[in-house]
Amino acid sequence: MRELLDDIDRWRAEGKRVAVARVVDILGSGPREPGAAMAVNDVGEVAGSVSGGCVEGAVVGEALGVLHGERGPGIVSFGYSDDEAFAVGLTCGGTIRLFIEALDW
């Protein structure tokens, strides 16, 4: 999370809204440990990573949904079985659970 602070501070100074997604649980294998975080601002700029690429785009979409009022804060899950992950070229199977929320100043 600390590596996100400079970007979050800069975005805040620019008047942008920010959402943070944090890994809170992993079922099976996963690319990042609980605590890994990603920040997304309201124009789609991203800092950090929660999956090393496996589901980053979907997480950005969920974070933007929180920022634009299309969904509230909460837990979202993304996952593939090991066989499905291999078939689409991912190095990880399993499921990651994220908590996504807007940072309100």
Secondary structure, DSSP 8 states (H G I E B T S, - for coil): -GGGHHHHHHHHHTT--EEEEEEEEEES--SS-TT-EEEEETT--EEE-SSTTSSHHHHHHHHHHHHTTSS-SEEEEEEE-HHHHHHTT-S--EEEEEEEEEE--
